[in-house]
């Protein structure tokens, strides 16, 4: 669940205005009857208020704990993603044969960095292209602009590139399986 810092009043007002209006009329009526017409039987002891406060505090504690649990799970997942990205980058730099003089391993590392940035932007609903434009070839960025899910497209493209390294003999089967598992 994504919670925004600000909730626009125009979005909330239609659903709460009627209830708030009825509550205001009820409260105002009780206050006038108690203050002007001395109807003291309308007075309440503090017991219901204490009970409501206790129930509200328990409810808020559960909500806070569940929100913290969601945050902690997201933190663990993101930390795992960062660690796997480091592992994949190390594997690309050490397991892919550099014969032929191309920048294949370095290109895989740049794609992995772009993937992490694109995923972050995708999850936040932001534009990923300012983050990834300098890291990737312009033709790839142009192709990515046609894709709905940029992180997924980057992963598929990196997988195809791994396959081309395997087909060219720069990766053996064992190394390909290890990198694909990462």
C-alpha positions in Angstrom: 0.0 0.0 0.0 1.4 3.4 -1.0 0.5 6.2 1.3 0.9 9.8 0.1 2.1 12.6 2.3 -0.9 14.7 1.5 -4.5 13.7 0.8 -6.4 16.2 -1.3 -9.5 17.6 0.5 -11.5 17.6 -2.7 -11.0 13.8 -3.0 -12.0 13.1 0.6 -14.7 15.7 1.1 -17.5 13.9 -0.9 -17.3 10.8 1.1 -17.1 12.4 4.6 -19.1 15.7 4.2 -22.5 14.1 4.9 -21.3 12.3 8.0 -19.5 15.3 9.3 -22.6 17.5 8.7 -24.8 15.0 10.6 -22.3 14.8 13.5 -22.0 18.6 13.7 -25.9 19.0 13.9 -26.1 16.2 16.5 -23.3 17.7 18.6 -24.6 21.3 18.3 -28.1 20.1 19.4 -26.8 18.4 22.4 -24.6 21.4 23.4 -27.6 23.8 23.0 -29.9 21.6 25.0 -27.3 21.2 27.8 -26.2 24.8 28.0 -29.4 26.8 27.2 -32.1 24.5 28.5 -30.2 23.0 31.5 -30.9 19.4 30.5 -28.2 17.8 32.7 -29.3 14.3 32.0 -27.4 14.6 28.7 -24.1 14.9 30.5 -21.8 11.8 30.3 -19.3 10.6 32.7 -15.7 10.2 31.6 -16.0 6.4 31.5 -17.1 6.1 27.9 -14.4 8.5 26.8 -11.8 6.3 28.6 -13.1 3.2 27.0 -13.1 4.7 23.6 -9.6 6.0 24.1 -8.3 2.6 25.2 -10.0 0.9 22.1 -8.6 3.6 19.8 -5.1 3.2 21.2 -5.2 -0.6 20.7 -6.5 -0.1 17.1 -3.7 2.5 16.4 -1.1 0.1 17.9 -2.2 -2.6 15.5 -2.2 -0.2 12.5 1.3 1.1 13.4 2.7 -2.4 13.8 1.3 -3.6 10.5 2.6 -0.5 8.7 6.1 -1.1 10.3 6.0 -4.7 9.2 5.2 -3.7 5.6 8.1 -1.2 5.7 10.5 -3.7 7.2 9.5 -6.3 4.5 10.1 -3.7 1.8 13.5 -2.8 3.3 14.5 -6.5 3.4 13.4 -7.0 -0.2 15.2 -3.9 -1.4 18.4 -4.9 0.5 18.2 -8.4 -1.1 17.8 -6.7 -4.6 20.9 -4.6 -3.9 22.9 -7.6 -2.8 21.9 -9.7 -5.7 22.8 -6.8 -8.1 26.3 -6.7 -6.6 26.5 -10.5 -7.0 25.4 -10.3 -10.6 27.8 -7.5 -11.3 30.7 -9.5 -9.8 29.7 -12.5 -11.8 29.5 -10.5 -15.1 32.9 -9.0 -14.5 34.6 -12.3 -13.6 32.7 -15.1 -15.4 32.1 -13.7 -18.8 35.1 -14.2 -21.1 36.4 -10.9 -22.4 38.0 -12.3 -25.6 36.9 -10.4 -28.6 37.6 -7.0 -26.9 33.9 -6.0 -26.5 32.5 -4.3 -23.5 30.0 -7.2 -22.8 30.6 -7.6 -19.1 30.7 -3.9 -18.4 27.5 -3.5 -20.5 25.8 -6.1 -18.3 26.8 -4.2 -15.2 25.5 -0.9 -16.6 22.2 -2.7 -17.5 21.9 -4.0 -13.9 22.5 -0.5 -12.5 19.9 0.9 -14.9 17.5 -1.9 -13.9 17.7 -1.0 -10.2 17.1 2.7 -11.0 14.3 1.9 -13.3 12.6 -0.4 -10.8 12.9 2.3 -8.1 11.3 4.8 -10.4 8.7 2.3 -11.5 7.6 1.6 -8.0 7.4 5.3 -7.1 5.5 6.1 -10.3 8.4 8.4 -11.5 10.0 8.8 -14.9 13.0 6.5 -15.1 14.6 8.0 -18.2 16.6 10.8 -16.6 18.2 8.1 -14.4 19.0 5.6 -17.1 19.7 7.7 -20.2 23.4 8.2 -19.5 24.0 4.5 -18.7 22.4 2.9 -21.8 22.8 3.2 -25.5 20.5 5.7 -27.1 18.9 3.0 -29.3 18.1 0.9 -26.2 16.6 3.9 -24.5 14.5 4.6 -27.6 13.3 1.0 -27.5 12.6 1.2 -23.8 10.3 4.2 -24.3 7.9 1.9 -26.2 7.7 -0.5 -23.3 5.1 -0.3 -20.5 7.3 -2.0 -17.9 10.8 -0.6 -18.2 12.5 -2.8 -15.5 11.0 -6.0 -17.0 12.2 -4.9 -20.5 15.7 -4.3 -19.1 15.7 -7.8 -17.5 14.6 -9.4 -20.7 17.2 -7.6 -22.7 20.0 -8.5 -20.3 18.8 -12.2 -20.4 19.0 -12.0 -24.2 22.5 -10.6 -24.0 23.5 -13.4 -21.6 22.2 -15.8 -24.2 24.2 -14.2 -26.9 27.4 -14.4 -24.8 26.6 -18.1 -24.3 26.0 -18.6 -28.0 29.3 -16.8 -28.8 31.2 -19.2 -26.4 32.0 -16.5 -23.8 30.0 -18.4 -21.2 29.9 -22.1 -20.5 26.7 -23.8 -19.4 27.6 -23.8 -15.7 28.4 -20.1 -15.6 25.2 -19.3 -17.5 23.1 -21.2 -15.0 24.8 -19.5 -12.1 24.3 -16.0 -13.6 20.7 -16.8 -14.6 19.9 -17.9 -11.1 21.2 -14.6 -9.8 
